[in-house]
Amino acid sequence: MAESDRPREDSGGMSVREAGRRGGERVKAKYGPEFYEAIGRKGGQSTKKKYGAAFYESIGQKGGQTPKARRETLETATVARESKPE
């Protein structure tokens, strides 16, 4: 557990993680799911404006693989290609 995640023993306060969780729960209760949809849409529009539609195409091509999974796939393909007789 990181230093900032532990409750502060001297003040009896809560950890940073706990404060974040509680804050998130309050926002969720106050504004509801529509709030998150709206800010997500705004963020998506900003990203599209900044990077263009091609950016979304390129991340869509990656298919949601984690960097580790992509790396392992590339390594497997490289090993198979190198061991293949010509």
Buried (B, 14 or more C-beta within 10 A) or exposed (E): EEEEEEEEEEEEEEBBBEEEEEEEEEEEEEEEEEEEEEEEEEEEEEEEEEEEEEEEEEEEEEEEEEEEEEEEEEEEEEEEEEEEEE
